């Protein structure tokens, strides 16, 4: 496999692990308390 492919697979695995650890209810509650300008996501 090429290095780019391996890097992509590793990135997907890491993101999957992060996604499983997100508490959706907590995110929703936090989002509800923010003002519209604070709701913007920094990329």
mmCIF entry with sequence, helices, sheets and N, C-alpha, C, O atoms, coordinates in Angstrom:
data_MODEL
# 
_entry.id   MODEL 
# 
_entity.id                         1 
_entity.type                       polymer 
_entity.pdbx_number_of_molecules   1 
# 
_entity_poly.entity_id                      1 
_entity_poly.type                           'polypeptide(L)' 
_entity_poly.nstd_linkage                   no 
_entity_poly.nstd_monomer                   no 
_entity_poly.pdbx_seq_one_letter_code       
;(UNK)(UNK)(UNK)(UNK)(UNK)(UNK)(UNK)(UNK)(UNK)(UNK)(UNK)(UNK)(UNK)(UNK)(UNK)(UNK)
(UNK)(UNK)(UNK)(UNK)(UNK)(UNK)(UNK)(UNK)(UNK)(UNK)(UNK)(UNK)(UNK)(UNK)(UNK)(UNK)
(UNK)(UNK)(UNK)(UNK)(UNK)(UNK)(UNK)(UNK)(UNK)(UNK)(UNK)
;
_entity_poly.pdbx_seq_one_letter_code_can   XXXXXXXXXXXXXXXXXXXXXXXXXXXXXXXXXXXXXXXXXXX 
_entity_poly.pdbx_strand_id                 A 
# 
loop_
_entity_poly_seq.entity_id 
_entity_poly_seq.num 
_entity_poly_seq.mon_id 
_entity_poly_seq.hetero 
1 1  UNK n 
1 2  UNK n 
1 3  UNK n 
1 4  UNK n 
1 5  UNK n 
1 6  UNK n 
1 7  UNK n 
1 8  UNK n 
1 9  UNK n 
1 10 UNK n 
1 11 UNK n 
1 12 UNK n 
1 13 UNK n 
1 14 UNK n 
1 15 UNK n 
1 16 UNK n 
1 17 UNK n 
1 18 UNK n 
1 19 UNK n 
1 20 UNK n 
1 21 UNK n 
1 22 UNK n 
1 23 UNK n 
1 24 UNK n 
1 25 UNK n 
1 26 UNK n 
1 27 UNK n 
1 28 UNK n 
1 29 UNK n 
1 30 UNK n 
1 31 UNK n 
1 32 UNK n 
1 33 UNK n 
1 34 UNK n 
1 35 UNK n 
1 36 UNK n 
1 37 UNK n 
1 38 UNK n 
1 39 UNK n 
1 40 UNK n 
1 41 UNK n 
1 42 UNK n 
1 43 UNK n 
# 
_struct_asym.id          A 
_struct_asym.entity_id   1 
# 
loop_
_struct_conf.conf_type_id 
_struct_conf.id 
_struct_conf.pdbx_PDB_helix_id 
_struct_conf.beg_label_comp_id 
_struct_conf.beg_label_asym_id 
_struct_conf.beg_label_seq_id 
_struct_conf.pdbx_beg_PDB_ins_code 
_struct_conf.end_label_comp_id 
_struct_conf.end_label_asym_id 
_struct_conf.end_label_seq_id 
_struct_conf.pdbx_end_PDB_ins_code 
_struct_conf.beg_auth_comp_id 
_struct_conf.beg_auth_asym_id 
_struct_conf.beg_auth_seq_id 
_struct_conf.end_auth_comp_id 
_struct_conf.end_auth_asym_id 
_struct_conf.end_auth_seq_id 
_struct_conf.pdbx_PDB_helix_class 
_struct_conf.details 
_struct_conf.pdbx_PDB_helix_length 
HELX_P HELX_P1 AA1 UNK A 3  ? UNK A 20 ? UNK A 3  UNK A 20 1 ? 18 
HELX_P HELX_P2 AA2 UNK A 24 ? UNK A 33 ? UNK A 24 UNK A 33 1 ? 10 
# 
_struct_conf_type.id          HELX_P 
_struct_conf_type.criteria    ? 
_struct_conf_type.reference   ? 
# 
loop_
_atom_site.group_PDB 
_atom_site.id 
_atom_site.type_symbol 
_atom_site.label_atom_id 
_atom_site.label_alt_id 
_atom_site.label_comp_id 
_atom_site.label_asym_id 
_atom_site.label_entity_id 
_atom_site.label_seq_id 
_atom_site.pdbx_PDB_ins_code 
_atom_site.Cartn_x 
_atom_site.Cartn_y 
_atom_site.Cartn_z 
_atom_site.occupancy 
_atom_site.B_iso_or_equiv 
_atom_site.pdbx_formal_charge 
_atom_site.auth_seq_id 
_atom_site.auth_comp_id 
_atom_site.auth_asym_id 
_atom_site.auth_atom_id 
_atom_site.pdbx_PDB_model_num 
ATOM 1   N N  . UNK A 1 1  ? 0.838   -1.188 0.000  1.00 0.00 ? 1  UNK A N  1 
ATOM 2   C CA . UNK A 1 1  ? 0.000   0.000  0.000  1.00 0.00 ? 1  UNK A CA 1 
ATOM 3   C C  . UNK A 1 1  ? 0.878   1.244  0.000  1.00 0.00 ? 1  UNK A C  1 
ATOM 4   O O  . UNK A 1 1  ? 1.989   1.254  0.530  1.00 0.00 ? 1  UNK A O  1 
ATOM 5   N N  . UNK A 1 2  ? 0.349   2.266  -0.600 1.00 0.00 ? 2  UNK A N  1 
ATOM 6   C CA . UNK A 1 2  ? 1.072   3.528  -0.603 1.00 0.00 ? 2  UNK A CA 1 
ATOM 7   C C  . UNK A 1 2  ? 0.929   4.211  0.746  1.00 0.00 ? 2  UNK A C  1 
ATOM 8   O O  . UNK A 1 2  ? -0.032  3.975  1.479  1.00 0.00 ? 2  UNK A O  1 
ATOM 9   N N  . UNK A 1 3  ? 1.885   5.050  1.060  1.00 0.00 ? 3  UNK A N  1 
ATOM 10  C CA . UNK A 1 3  ? 1.879   5.775  2.332  1.00 0.00 ? 3  UNK A CA 1 
ATOM 11  C C  . UNK A 1 3  ? 0.629   6.642  2.472  1.00 0.00 ? 3  UNK A C  1 
ATOM 12  O O  . UNK A 1 3  ? 0.067   6.743  3.562  1.00 0.00 ? 3  UNK A O  1 
ATOM 13  N N  . UNK A 1 4  ? 0.188   7.269  1.377  1.00 0.00 ? 4  UNK A N  1 
ATOM 14  C CA . UNK A 1 4  ? -1.006  8.119  1.425  1.00 0.00 ? 4  UNK A CA 1 
ATOM 15  C C  . UNK A 1 4  ? -2.233  7.315  1.842  1.00 0.00 ? 4  UNK A C  1 
ATOM 16  O O  . UNK A 1 4  ? -3.055  7.782  2.630  1.00 0.00 ? 4  UNK A O  1 
ATOM 17  N N  . UNK A 1 5  ? -2.345  6.130  1.317  1.00 0.00 ? 5  UNK A N  1 
ATOM 18  C CA . UNK A 1 5  ? -3.487  5.260  1.657  1.00 0.00 ? 5  UNK A CA 1 
ATOM 19  C C  . UNK A 1 5  ? -3.433  4.878  3.135  1.00 0.00 ? 5  UNK A C  1 
ATOM 20  O O  . UNK A 1 5  ? -4.453  4.916  3.823  1.00 0.00 ? 5  UNK A O  1 
ATOM 21  N N  . UNK A 1 6  ? -2.268  4.517  3.615  1.00 0.00 ? 6  UNK A N  1 
ATOM 22  C CA . UNK A 1 6  ? -2.126  4.162  5.029  1.00 0.00 ? 6  UNK A CA 1 
ATOM 23  C C  . UNK A 1 6  ? -2.428  5.354  5.926  1.00 0.00 ? 6  UNK A C  1 
ATOM 24  O O  . UNK A 1 6  ? -3.076  5.203  6.962  1.00 0.00 ? 6  UNK A O  1 
ATOM 25  N N  . UNK A 1 7  ? -1.965  6.531  5.539  1.00 0.00 ? 7  UNK A N  1 
ATOM 26  C CA . UNK A 1 7  ? -2.257  7.745  6.308  1.00 0.00 ? 7  UNK A CA 1 
ATOM 27  C C  . UNK A 1 7  ? -3.756  8.004  6.365  1.00 0.00 ? 7  UNK A C  1 
ATOM 28  O O  . UNK A 1 7  ? -4.289  8.355  7.418  1.00 0.00 ? 7  UNK A O  1 
ATOM 29  N N  . UNK A 1 8  ? -4.429  7.832  5.245  1.00 0.00 ? 8  UNK A N  1 
ATOM 30  C CA . UNK A 1 8  ? -5.878  8.037  5.187  1.00 0.00 ? 8  UNK A CA 1 
ATOM 31  C C  . UNK A 1 8  ? -6.627  7.057  6.073  1.00 0.00 ? 8  UNK A C  1 
ATOM 32  O O  . UNK A 1 8  ? -7.563  7.442  6.774  1.00 0.00 ? 8  UNK A O  1 
ATOM 33  N N  . UNK A 1 9  ? -6.225  5.801  6.048  1.00 0.00 ? 9  UNK A N  1 
ATOM 34  C CA . UNK A 1 9  ? -6.869  4.790  6.881  1.00 0.00 ? 9  UNK A CA 1 
ATOM 35  C C  . UNK A 1 9  ? -6.656  5.078  8.365  1.00 0.00 ? 9  UNK A C  1 
ATOM 36  O O  . UNK A 1 9  ? -7.575  4.915  9.169  1.00 0.00 ? 9  UNK A O  1 
ATOM 37  N N  . UNK A 1 10 ? -5.463  5.501  8.724  1.00 0.00 ? 10 UNK A N  1 
ATOM 38  C CA . UNK A 1 10 ? -5.176  5.825  10.119 1.00 0.00 ? 10 UNK A CA 1 
ATOM 39  C C  . UNK A 1 10 ? -5.999  7.020  10.577 1.00 0.00 ? 10 UNK A C  1 
ATOM 40  O O  . UNK A 1 10 ? -6.523  7.032  11.691 1.00 0.00 ? 10 UNK A O  1 
ATOM 41  N N  . UNK A 1 11 ? -6.109  8.019  9.717  1.00 0.00 ? 11 UNK A N  1 
ATOM 42  C CA . UNK A 1 11 ? -6.911  9.204  10.051 1.00 0.00 ? 11 UNK A CA 1 
ATOM 43  C C  . UNK A 1 11 ? -8.366  8.820  10.281 1.00 0.00 ? 11 UNK A C  1 
ATOM 44  O O  . UNK A 1 11 ? -8.983  9.286  11.240 1.00 0.00 ? 11 UNK A O  1 
ATOM 45  N N  . UNK A 1 12 ? -8.920  7.980  9.419  1.00 0.00 ? 12 UNK A N  1 
ATOM 46  C CA . UNK A 1 12 ? -10.308 7.541  9.590  1.00 0.00 ? 12 UNK A CA 1 
ATOM 47  C C  . UNK A 1 12 ? -10.481 6.768  10.887 1.00 0.00 ? 12 UNK A C  1 
ATOM 48  O O  . UNK A 1 12 ? -11.498 6.927  11.562 1.00 0.00 ? 12 UNK A O  1 
ATOM 49  N N  . UNK A 1 13 ? -9.517  5.936  11.250 1.00 0.00 ? 13 UNK A N  1 
ATOM 50  C CA . UNK A 1 13 ? -9.598  5.165  12.479 1.00 0.00 ? 13 UNK A CA 1 
ATOM 51  C C  . UNK A 1 13 ? -9.584  6.087  13.698 1.00 0.00 ? 13 UNK A C  1 
ATOM 52  O O  . UNK A 1 13 ? -10.374 5.907  14.625 1.00 0.00 ? 13 UNK A O  1 
ATOM 53  N N  . UNK A 1 14 ? -8.696  7.063  13.696 1.00 0.00 ? 14 UNK A N  1 
ATOM 54  C CA . UNK A 1 14 ? -8.592  7.996  14.817 1.00 0.00 ? 14 UNK A CA 1 
ATOM 55  C C  . UNK A 1 14 ? -9.882  8.805  14.944 1.00 0.00 ? 14 UNK A C  1 
ATOM 56  O O  . UNK A 1 14 ? -10.388 8.986  16.051 1.00 0.00 ? 14 UNK A O  1 
ATOM 57  N N  . UNK A 1 15 ? -10.414 9.288  13.832 1.00 0.00 ? 15 UNK A N  1 
ATOM 58  C CA . UNK A 1 15 ? -11.651 10.065 13.867 1.00 0.00 ? 15 UNK A CA 1 
ATOM 59  C C  . UNK A 1 15 ? -12.818 9.221  14.346 1.00 0.00 ? 15 UNK A C  1 
ATOM 60  O O  . UNK A 1 15 ? -13.703 9.725  15.038 1.00 0.00 ? 15 UNK A O  1 
ATOM 61  N N  . UNK A 1 16 ? -12.833 7.949  13.989 1.00 0.00 ? 16 UNK A N  1 
ATOM 62  C CA . UNK A 1 16 ? -13.887 7.047  14.450 1.00 0.00 ? 16 UNK A CA 1 
ATOM 63  C C  . UNK A 1 16 ? -13.824 6.902  15.973 1.00 0.00 ? 16 UNK A C  1 
ATOM 64  O O  . UNK A 1 16 ? -14.858 6.935  16.641 1.00 0.00 ? 16 UNK A O  1 
ATOM 65  N N  . UNK A 1 17 ? -12.634 6.746  16.515 1.00 0.00 ? 17 UNK A N  1 
ATOM 66  C CA . UNK A 1 17 ? -12.474 6.633  17.954 1.00 0.00 ? 17 UNK A CA 1 
ATOM 67  C C  . UNK A 1 17 ? -12.948 7.902  18.660 1.00 0.00 ? 17 UNK A C  1 
ATOM 68  O O  . UNK A 1 17 ? -13.601 7.829  19.701 1.00 0.00 ? 17 UNK A O  1 
ATOM 69  N N  . UNK A 1 18 ? -12.621 9.059  18.099 1.00 0.00 ? 18 UNK A N  1 
ATOM 70  C CA . UNK A 1 18 ? -13.067 10.331 18.678 1.00 0.00 ? 18 UNK A CA 1 
ATOM 71  C C  . UNK A 1 18 ? -14.586 10.450 18.624 1.00 0.00 ? 18 UNK A C  1 
ATOM 72  O O  . UNK A 1 18 ? -15.212 10.910 19.579 1.00 0.00 ? 18 UNK A O  1 
ATOM 73  N N  . UNK A 1 19 ? -15.174 10.037 17.508 1.00 0.00 ? 19 UNK A N  1 
ATOM 74  C CA . UNK A 1 19 ? -16.624 10.149 17.334 1.00 0.00 ? 19 UNK A CA 1 
ATOM 75  C C  . UNK A 1 19 ? -17.370 9.272  18.333 1.00 0.00 ? 19 UNK A C  1 
ATOM 76  O O  . UNK A 1 19 ? -18.431 9.664  18.817 1.00 0.00 ? 19 UNK A O  1 
ATOM 77  N N  . UNK A 1 20 ? -16.846 8.112  18.647 1.00 0.00 ? 20 UNK A N  1 
ATOM 78  C CA . UNK A 1 20 ? -17.508 7.225  19.604 1.00 0.00 ? 20 UNK A CA 1 
ATOM 79  C C  . UNK A 1 20 ? -17.512 7.806  21.016 1.00 0.00 ? 20 UNK A C  1 
ATOM 80  O O  . UNK A 1 20 ? -18.367 7.453  21.828 1.00 0.00 ? 20 UNK A O  1 
ATOM 81  N N  . UNK A 1 21 ? -16.568 8.687  21.313 1.00 0.00 ? 21 UNK A N  1 
ATOM 82  C CA . UNK A 1 21 ? -16.452 9.236  22.661 1.00 0.00 ? 21 UNK A CA 1 
ATOM 83  C C  . UNK A 1 21 ? -17.212 10.546 22.851 1.00 0.00 ? 21 UNK A C  1 
ATOM 84  O O  . UNK A 1 21 ? -17.152 11.135 23.930 1.00 0.00 ? 21 UNK A O  1 
ATOM 85  N N  . UNK A 1 22 ? -17.920 11.011 21.832 1.00 0.00 ? 22 UNK A N  1 
ATOM 86  C CA . UNK A 1 22 ? -18.678 12.256 21.941 1.00 0.00 ? 22 UNK A CA 1 
ATOM 87  C C  . UNK A 1 22 ? -20.010 11.992 22.619 1.00 0.00 ? 22 UNK A C  1 
ATOM 88  O O  . UNK A 1 22 ? -20.752 11.091 22.228 1.00 0.00 ? 22 UNK A O  1 
ATOM 89  N N  . UNK A 1 23 ? -20.303 12.782 23.631 1.00 0.00 ? 23 UNK A N  1 
ATOM 90  C CA . UNK A 1 23 ? -21.594 12.711 24.306 1.00 0.00 ? 23 UNK A CA 1 
ATOM 91  C C  . UNK A 1 23 ? -22.528 13.685 23.589 1.00 0.00 ? 23 UNK A C  1 
ATOM 92  O O  . UNK A 1 23 ? -22.432 14.897 23.779 1.00 0.00 ? 23 UNK A O  1 
ATOM 93  N N  . UNK A 1 24 ? -23.424 13.155 22.770 1.00 0.00 ? 24 UNK A N  1 
ATOM 94  C CA . UNK A 1 24 ? -24.277 13.982 21.927 1.00 0.00 ? 24 UNK A CA 1 
ATOM 95  C C  . UNK A 1 24 ? -25.188 14.876 22.772 1.00 0.00 ? 24 UNK A C  1 
ATOM 96  O O  . UNK A 1 24 ? -25.405 16.037 22.425 1.00 0.00 ? 24 UNK A O  1 
ATOM 97  N N  . UNK A 1 25 ? -25.708 14.363 23.845 1.00 0.00 ? 25 UNK A N  1 
ATOM 98  C CA . UNK A 1 25 ? -26.598 15.152 24.699 1.00 0.00 ? 25 UNK A CA 1 
ATOM 99  C C  . UNK A 1 25 ? -25.861 16.358 25.283 1.00 0.00 ? 25 UNK A C  1 
ATOM 100 O O  . UNK A 1 25 ? -26.424 17.449 25.372 1.00 0.00 ? 25 UNK A O  1 
ATOM 101 N N  . UNK A 1 26 ? -24.625 16.163 25.672 1.00 0.00 ? 26 UNK A N  1 
ATOM 102 C CA . UNK A 1 26 ? -23.823 17.266 26.216 1.00 0.00 ? 26 UNK A CA 1 
ATOM 103 C C  . UNK A 1 26 ? -23.550 18.324 25.144 1.00 0.00 ? 26 UNK A C  1 
ATOM 104 O O  . UNK A 1 26 ? -23.591 19.521 25.425 1.00 0.00 ? 26 UNK A O  1 
ATOM 105 N N  . UNK A 1 27 ? -23.276 17.884 23.933 1.00 0.00 ? 27 UNK A N  1 
ATOM 106 C CA . UNK A 1 27 ? -23.033 18.820 22.839 1.00 0.00 ? 27 UNK A CA 1 
ATOM 107 C C  . UNK A 1 27 ? -24.288 19.647 22.563 1.00 0.00 ? 27 UNK A C  1 
ATOM 108 O O  . UNK A 1 27 ? -24.200 20.858 22.360 1.00 0.00 ? 27 UNK A O  1 
ATOM 109 N N  . UNK A 1 28 ? -25.433 19.011 22.555 1.00 0.00 ? 28 UNK A N  1 
ATOM 110 C CA . UNK A 1 28 ? -26.693 19.709 22.301 1.00 0.00 ? 28 UNK A CA 1 
ATOM 111 C C  . UNK A 1 28 ? -26.957 20.738 23.391 1.00 0.00 ? 28 UNK A C  1 
ATOM 112 O O  . UNK A 1 28 ? -27.329 21.873 23.092 1.00 0.00 ? 28 UNK A O  1 
ATOM 113 N N  . UNK A 1 29 ? -26.770 20.357 24.651 1.00 0.00 ? 29 UNK A N  1 
ATOM 114 C CA . UNK A 1 29 ? -27.006 21.284 25.753 1.00 0.00 ? 29 UNK A CA 1 
ATOM 115 C C  . UNK A 1 29 ? -26.050 22.474 25.694 1.00 0.00 ? 29 UNK A C  1 
ATOM 116 O O  . UNK A 1 29 ? -26.458 23.609 25.938 1.00 0.00 ? 29 UNK A O  1 
ATOM 117 N N  . UNK A 1 30 ? -24.808 22.225 25.378 1.00 0.00 ? 30 UNK A N  1 
ATOM 118 C CA . UNK A 1 30 ? -23.829 23.304 25.257 1.00 0.00 ? 30 UNK A CA 1 
ATOM 119 C C  . UNK A 1 30 ? -24.203 24.233 24.111 1.00 0.00 ? 30 UNK A C  1 
ATOM 120 O O  . UNK A 1 30 ? -24.132 25.454 24.247 1.00 0.00 ? 30 UNK A O  1 
ATOM 121 N N  . UNK A 1 31 ? -24.599 23.660 22.989 1.00 0.00 ? 31 UNK A N  1 
ATOM 122 C CA . UNK A 1 31 ? -24.965 24.448 21.821 1.00 0.00 ? 31 UNK A CA 1 
ATOM 123 C C  . UNK A 1 31 ? -26.160 25.353 22.115 1.00 0.00 ? 31 UNK A C  1 
ATOM 124 O O  . UNK A 1 31 ? -26.212 26.491 21.650 1.00 0.00 ? 31 UNK A O  1 
ATOM 125 N N  . UNK A 1 32 ? -27.124 24.840 22.892 1.00 0.00 ? 32 UNK A N  1 
ATOM 126 C CA . UNK A 1 32 ? -28.320 25.627 23.211 1.00 0.00 ? 32 UNK A CA 1 
ATOM 127 C C  . UNK A 1 32 ? -27.994 26.863 24.033 1.00 0.00 ? 32 UNK A C  1 
ATOM 128 O O  . UNK A 1 32 ? -28.710 27.861 23.945 1.00 0.00 ? 32 UNK A O  1 
ATOM 129 N N  . UNK A 1 33 ? -26.939 26.823 24.823 1.00 0.00 ? 33 UNK A N  1 
ATOM 130 C CA . UNK A 1 33 ? -26.614 27.948 25.696 1.00 0.00 ? 33 UNK A CA 1 
ATOM 131 C C  . UNK A 1 33 ? -25.752 29.012 25.020 1.00 0.00 ? 33 UNK A C  1 
ATOM 132 O O  . UNK A 1 33 ? -25.566 30.093 25.578 1.00 0.00 ? 33 UNK A O  1 
ATOM 133 N N  . UNK A 1 34 ? -25.231 28.731 23.849 1.00 0.00 ? 34 UNK A N  1 
ATOM 134 C CA . UNK A 1 34 ? -24.346 29.665 23.159 1.00 0.00 ? 34 UNK A CA 1 
ATOM 135 C C  . UNK A 1 34 ? -25.136 30.711 22.383 1.00 0.00 ? 34 UNK A C  1 
ATOM 136 O O  . UNK A 1 34 ? -26.237 30.447 21.900 1.00 0.00 ? 34 UNK A O  1 
ATOM 137 N N  . UNK A 1 35 ? -24.567 31.882 22.273 1.00 0.00 ? 35 UNK A N  1 
ATOM 138 C CA . UNK A 1 35 ? -25.154 32.910 21.420 1.00 0.00 ? 35 UNK A CA 1 
ATOM 139 C C  . UNK A 1 35 ? -24.804 32.569 19.966 1.00 0.00 ? 35 UNK A C  1 
ATOM 140 O O  . UNK A 1 35 ? -23.870 31.805 19.723 1.00 0.00 ? 35 UNK A O  1 
ATOM 141 N N  . UNK A 1 36 ? -25.541 33.125 19.001 1.00 0.00 ? 36 UNK A N  1 
ATOM 142 C CA . UNK A 1 36 ? -25.273 32.778 17.593 1.00 0.00 ? 36 UNK A CA 1 
ATOM 143 C C  . UNK A 1 36 ? -23.825 32.979 17.165 1.00 0.00 ? 36 UNK A C  1 
ATOM 144 O O  . UNK A 1 36 ? -23.303 32.166 16.403 1.00 0.00 ? 36 UNK A O  1 
ATOM 145 N N  . UNK A 1 37 ? -23.165 34.024 17.623 1.00 0.00 ? 37 UNK A N  1 
ATOM 146 C CA . UNK A 1 37 ? -21.780 34.250 17.215 1.00 0.00 ? 37 UNK A CA 1 
ATOM 147 C C  . UNK A 1 37 ? -20.840 33.194 17.811 1.00 0.00 ? 37 UNK A C  1 
ATOM 148 O O  . UNK A 1 37 ? -19.828 32.844 17.204 1.00 0.00 ? 37 UNK A O  1 
ATOM 149 N N  . UNK A 1 38 ? -21.183 32.693 18.998 1.00 0.00 ? 38 UNK A N  1 
ATOM 150 C CA . UNK A 1 38 ? -20.356 31.657 19.640 1.00 0.00 ? 38 UNK A CA 1 
ATOM 151 C C  . UNK A 1 38 ? -20.572 30.283 19.005 1.00 0.00 ? 38 UNK A C  1 
ATOM 152 O O  . UNK A 1 38 ? -19.760 29.378 19.194 1.00 0.00 ? 38 UNK A O  1 
ATOM 153 N N  . UNK A 1 39 ? -21.649 30.126 18.265 1.00 0.00 ? 39 UNK A N  1 
ATOM 154 C CA . UNK A 1 39 ? -21.963 28.823 17.658 1.00 0.00 ? 39 UNK A CA 1 
ATOM 155 C C  . UNK A 1 39 ? -21.102 28.517 16.450 1.00 0.00 ? 39 UNK A C  1 
ATOM 156 O O  . UNK A 1 39 ? -21.089 27.388 15.960 1.00 0.00 ? 39 UNK A O  1 
ATOM 157 N N  . UNK A 1 40 ? -20.385 29.517 15.970 1.00 0.00 ? 40 UNK A N  1 
ATOM 158 C CA . UNK A 1 40 ? -19.550 29.283 14.793 1.00 0.00 ? 40 UNK A CA 1 
ATOM 159 C C  . UNK A 1 40 ? -18.393 28.378 15.138 1.00 0.00 ? 40 UNK A C  1 
ATOM 160 O O  . UNK A 1 40 ? -17.751 28.539 16.176 1.00 0.00 ? 40 UNK A O  1 
ATOM 161 N N  . UNK A 1 41 ? -18.131 27.435 14.274 1.00 0.00 ? 41 UNK A N  1 
ATOM 162 C CA . UNK A 1 41 ? -17.077 26.453 14.496 1.00 0.00 ? 41 UNK A CA 1 
ATOM 163 C C  . UNK A 1 41 ? -15.791 26.925 13.835 1.00 0.00 ? 41 UNK A C  1 
ATOM 164 O O  . UNK A 1 41 ? -15.791 27.259 12.650 1.00 0.00 ? 41 UNK A O  1 
ATOM 165 N N  . UNK A 1 42 ? -14.724 26.956 14.568 1.00 0.00 ? 42 UNK A N  1 
ATOM 166 C CA . UNK A 1 42 ? -13.434 27.320 14.002 1.00 0.00 ? 42 UNK A CA 1 
ATOM 167 C C  . UNK A 1 42 ? -12.841 26.102 13.316 1.00 0.00 ? 42 UNK A C  1 
ATOM 168 O O  . UNK A 1 42 ? -12.750 25.026 13.906 1.00 0.00 ? 42 UNK A O  1 
ATOM 169 N N  . UNK A 1 43 ? -12.445 26.278 12.087 1.00 0.00 ? 43 UNK A N  1 
ATOM 170 C CA . UNK A 1 43 ? -11.847 25.175 11.329 1.00 0.00 ? 43 UNK A CA 1 
ATOM 171 C C  . UNK A 1 43 ? -10.359 25.296 11.284 1.00 0.00 ? 43 UNK A C  1 
ATOM 172 O O  . UNK A 1 43 ? -9.689  24.454 10.687 1.00 0.00 ? 43 UNK A O  1 
# 
